[in-house]
């Protein structure tokens, strides 16, 4: 069997199983391709080079077994492979942290945030760092900054440590444990020129309806209370004390714009354009917060 035929067969199985895609892929074919190439030890962007490769029976069976595991466990594929990619950068991941997928990564990569930064910016905070991916991408994008990466979850920070070390950034990324901005204020680690935050923001009704793939992730990193704004309320109150005078906060809120605007009707923010539209990520300055 050729690799492309194997992928088509496994994609049909994934589609028939009614899985949910959203942790790196958006459809059954891409998911099957990812898992097949990973199982064969091939780079994930090399299907065109290898699609006509004849697979051995053992290789077909091995790929099929991995697809079986994806179907029966309903775990995100990244938890099965131990790796996820964000903006072309590989990250180690396991069930101690949510799978990296923040739209803030796009804004870092395409320099959308840069015009808002003081040219002398030197300090960045990745709040709710999880697996550490945004901290790593920020350190890569802005070579002159030092990054603090904060999370309440020590298990997630253990994964973040793996990624900081994987990308040789231990001298520029400091991992901190604590509960929200109050922790960095208490430790007097600010002020920050930029705070990046992809917090728990899923409202309780949406949490109850999440597919199994999302329920496999740590609930602490997802659940944001009845309207999704519990963590964000506390964070916005504390943010001015953690920001430099010309500092800015970039905040991801997913599909919760209506709840955000209901909770903060007088707060002027800038909605940033991402591949998912202009209602997923916002930017707010310290002056606007005050």
C-alpha positions in Angstrom: 0.0 0.0 0.0 1.3 3.5 -0.9 1.5 6.1 1.9 -1.1 8.3 0.3 -3.6 5.4 0.1 -2.9 4.5 3.7 -3.6 8.1 4.8 -6.8 8.2 2.8 -7.9 5.0 4.5 -7.1 6.2 8.0 -8.7 9.6 7.3 -11.9 7.8 6.4 -11.8 6.0 9.7 -11.2 9.2 11.7 -14.1 10.9 9.9 -16.4 8.0 10.5 -15.5 7.9 14.2 -16.9 11.5 14.6 -13.7 12.8 16.2 -13.2 16.5 16.9 -10.2 18.3 15.3 -8.8 21.6 16.6 -5.5 20.8 18.2 -3.2 21.4 15.3 -5.4 20.2 12.4 -9.0 21.0 11.3 -9.9 17.9 9.3 -9.6 14.1 9.2 -7.1 14.0 6.3 -4.6 16.4 7.9 -4.9 14.5 11.2 -4.2 11.1 9.5 -1.3 12.6 7.6 0.2 14.0 10.7 0.0 10.7 12.6 1.2 8.6 9.7 4.2 10.8 9.0 5.1 11.0 12.7 4.8 7.2 13.0 7.1 6.8 10.1 9.6 9.3 11.5 9.2 11.6 8.5 9.0 15.5 8.7 5.4 16.6 8.8 5.8 18.8 5.7 7.1 16.1 3.4 4.0 14.3 2.2 4.6 15.3 -1.4 8.0 13.7 -1.3 6.8 10.4 0.1 3.2 10.0 -0.9 4.1 7.2 -3.4 6.3 5.3 -0.9 5.3 1.7 -0.6 4.7 0.8 3.0 5.5 -2.6 4.5 2.7 -4.5 6.3 4.3 -3.7 9.6 4.3 0.0 8.8 0.6 -0.1 7.8 -0.2 -2.0 11.0 1.7 0.5 13.1 -0.1 3.5 11.6 -3.4 1.8 12.0 -2.7 1.1 15.6 -1.9 4.7 16.3 -5.2 5.7 14.6 -7.0 3.1 16.8 -5.5 4.9 19.8 -6.7 8.3 18.6 -10.2 6.9 18.1 -10.6 4.9 21.3 -9.0 7.5 23.7 -10.3 10.7 22.0 -7.1 12.3 23.1 -5.6 15.1 21.0 -3.1 13.8 18.5 -0.4 15.9 20.1 -0.7 13.9 23.3 -0.1 10.7 21.4 3.0 12.1 19.6 4.3 14.2 22.4 4.9 17.1 20.1 2.9 20.0 18.7 3.9 22.8 16.2 3.1 26.5 16.5 4.2 29.0 13.8 6.6 26.3 12.5 8.3 25.8 15.9 8.1 22.4 17.5 7.1 22.1 21.2 7.1 19.1 23.6 3.7 18.5 25.0 1.9 16.0 27.2 -1.3 15.9 29.3 0.1 18.1 32.0 -0.5 21.2 29.8 -3.0 22.2 27.1 -1.9 21.8 23.5 -0.3 25.0 22.2 -2.6 26.8 19.7 -2.9 30.4 20.7 -3.7 33.0 18.1 -1.2 35.3 19.9 1.5 33.3 18.3 0.4 34.7 14.9 0.6 38.2 16.2 4.1 37.6 17.4 5.2 36.0 14.2 3.8 38.7 11.9 5.0 41.6 14.0 1.5 42.9 14.6 2.4 43.8 18.2 5.6 45.5 17.4 4.2 49.0 16.5 2.7 49.2 20.0 5.9 48.5 21.8 8.4 51.0 23.0 11.6 50.4 20.9 13.5 50.1 24.2 11.2 47.3 25.5 13.2 44.8 27.5 10.7 42.9 29.7 7.9 40.6 28.7 5.6 38.4 30.8 3.8 35.4 29.4 1.0 35.0 31.9 -0.7 31.5 32.1 2.3 30.2 30.1 1.2 26.6 30.2 3.6 24.7 28.0 5.8 27.8 27.5 5.2 28.2 23.8 4.4 31.9 23.8 7.3 32.6 26.0 9.6 30.8 23.6 8.1 32.5 20.5 8.5 35.9 22.2 12.1 35.3 23.1 12.8 34.2 19.5 10.9 37.2 18.0 12.5 39.9 20.2 16.2 39.0 20.9 16.7 41.9 23.2 14.0 41.0 25.7 14.0 38.9 28.8 10.8 36.8 29.3 9.1 35.8 32.6 6.7 32.8 32.1 4.2 32.4 34.9 1.7 29.7 35.7 -0.2 28.5 38.8 0.2 24.9 37.7 3.6 23.3 38.6 2.9 20.4 36.3 2.5 22.7 33.3 5.6 24.5 34.3 7.5 21.3 34.1 6.5 21.0 30.5 7.4 24.6 29.9 10.9 23.9 31.3 11.3 21.1 28.7 10.5 23.6 25.9 12.7 26.4 27.3 15.6 23.9 27.4 14.7 22.4 24.0 15.1 25.8 22.4 18.2 26.8 24.4 16.5 29.8 26.0 17.1 29.2 29.7 19.3 32.3 30.0 16.4 34.6 28.7 13.2 32.9 30.0 12.6 32.7 33.7 9.8 30.3 34.8 7.7 31.5 37.8 5.0 29.8 39.8 2.1 31.7 41.1 -1.6 32.7 40.9 -2.0 35.5 38.3 -0.5 38.9 38.2 -0.7 39.2 42.0 2.2 36.8 42.1 4.6 38.9 40.0 3.5 42.1 41.8 4.2 40.4 45.2 7.6 39.2 43.9 8.3 42.7 42.5 9.4 41.2 39.1 7.7 44.0 37.1 7.2 46.4 35.5 6.7 44.7 32.1 6.7 46.4 28.7 4.4 43.7 27.3 2.2 41.1 29.0 0.9 38.2 26.8 -2.0 36.3 28.3 -3.9 33.3 27.0 -5.9 32.6 30.2 -8.7 30.2 31.1 -11.7 31.9 29.5 -14.2 29.1 28.5 -17.6 29.9 30.0 -19.4 27.2 32.1 -22.0 26.4 29.4 -19.3 25.9 26.8 -17.2 23.8 29.2 -20.2 21.5 29.7 -20.4 21.0 25.9 -16.7 20.5 25.2 -15.9 17.4 23.1 -13.7 14.7 24.6 -10.5 16.0 23.0 -10.8 19.2 25.1 -11.8 17.4 28.2 -8.5 15.5 28.0 -6.7 18.8 28.7 -6.3 20.3 32.2 -9.6 21.9 33.2 -7.6 24.5 35.2 -6.3 26.0 31.9 -9.7 26.2 30.3 -12.5 27.0 32.7 -13.2 30.7 33.2 -16.4 30.6 35.3 -20.0 31.3 34.4 -19.2 33.9 31.8 -15.5 33.0 31.2 -14.3 36.2 32.8 -13.3 35.1 36.3 -9.6 35.1 35.8 -9.7 38.1 33.4 -11.5 40.3 35.9 -8.8 39.9 38.5 -6.0 40.2 35.9 -7.3 43.5 34.5 -7.6 45.0 37.9 -4.0 44.1 38.7 -2.5 44.8 35.2 -1.7 48.5 35.6 0.5 47.8 38.6 2.5 45.2 36.6 2.9 47.3 33.4 5.5 50.0 32.6 4.0 53.4 31.9 3.9 52.7 28.1 3.2 49.0 28.5 0.6 47.0 26.7 -1.4 43.8 27.4 -2.3 41.3 24.6 -5.1 39.1 25.8 -6.8 36.1 24.1 -10.4 35.5 24.8 -11.4 33.0 22.2 -15.1 33.1 21.4 -16.0 35.1 24.5 -16.1 38.6 23.0 -19.8 39.2 23.9 -19.1 38.2 27.5 -15.9 40.3 27.6 -17.8 43.4 26.3 -20.6 42.8 28.8 -18.1 42.5 31.7 -16.0 45.6 30.6 -18.4 47.9 28.7 -16.3 51.1 29.3 -12.9 49.6 28.5 -11.4 50.7 25.2 -9.4 48.0 23.5 -8.0 47.3 20.0 -9.1 44.0 18.4 -6.3 42.3 16.5 -6.6 40.5 13.2 -5.9 36.8 13.3 -6.6 33.9 11.0 -9.8 33.4 12.9 -11.0 36.9 12.6 -10.8 40.1 14.7 -12.6 39.0 17.8 -10.3 36.5 19.4 -7.4 38.6 20.6 -7.3 42.2 22.0 -4.7 44.7 22.9 -5.1 47.3 25.6 -2.6 49.9 26.9 -1.9 50.8 30.5 -3.5 54.2 30.0 -6.7 52.5 28.8 -6.7 50.2 31.8 -6.3 53.1 34.2 
